[in-house]
């Protein structure tokens, strides 16, 4: 199914869902009301080397777990054992940095 958009400069843009192309409309066509003939062609997409690297990087990042389960286990154990120490100045610095990024 093609969707037709009419541009400001008198050109029409045809969109078939995957790509769009533009055709100029002559003044005769505007007056007569006849639609311009559409050339059928297929569009191709070529990915650059960087785009391929980005796709591979996205795949590898998606495989990394969101939570570091070893770190969570270590913190839980330290809390249970009573050996977990909180550094108030480090917490304050991290909190201020977060606030700075949030409202900065």
N, C-alpha and C positions, 0 to 999 in steps of 0.2 A: 504494500500500500504506500503510495507516494503522498507526501504532504507538501503543499505548495505555499510558499511565503513570498509576498511581494515586497521587494526592497524599496528604499527611499529613492534611489537613483534610476528607477524604472527597470530594474532587473528582477527576475524571478529566481527564487532559490528552491530547488526541488530536493526533498529529503525522503529517502526510502527507508529510513531507520538505521542504516549503517553508514551512509555517507551523504554529503550534500554537494550539489554543483550549482553553478549560477549560469543563467543565460540572459543576454541582453535582449530587450524587447524594443523593436524599432517603433517609430511613431506610427507607421502604417498599421502595425499589428495592434497597437493601442486603440486606434480609431476603428478598425474593422472588428475587433473583438476575437479574432482568430488566435488561438494559442500557438506559440512557436513550436516547431518540430523538435522532438527530444532525441538526442543522439544516445544510443545505448552503448555503454561501456562499463567495464568492470574496474573497480579501484583496487589497488594493491597496497599493502603496508609492508615496509621493510624496517626491521629493528636494527639500530646501530649496535656496535659493540658495547657501548656504555649501557644501553637499554637492556641488553642481554645480561650484563653483569648485575644490573639492578634487580632484574627478575630473579636471578640465582641468589642474590643476597636476601631478597624478601623471603624466598623459600627457606633459606637456612635460618633466618631469624624466627620464622614461624615455628620451626622445630625446637627452638630453645624454650625450656619451661619458664613460665612467668615467675614462679616461686622457687627460691633456692631452698630446697627441703633440708639440706644438710645444715644450713645456717639456722633455719627455724628449729630444728632438733637441738642444736647447740644452745640456742637462747632458752628454749624450754627447760633443758637440763640445768642450765645455770640458775634459772629462776627457782626451780624445784630444790636445788642444792643450797640456795641462799648465797651463791657466789656471783650472781649477776650484779654488776656495778653500773650505776648511772652517773654520767659526767654532766652535771648541770650546765656548764659553760658550753660544752659541745652541743647539747640539746638546744640551748639558746641561739647559738650560731646557726645551726641548721634551720631552726624556726624562722629566724630573721631572713635567711637566704630564701626560704620558701615564700615568705611574705613579700620579699622584694621581687621575686619572679611573678608572683600572683598579681600584685598591684603596680609593679614597676613599669 
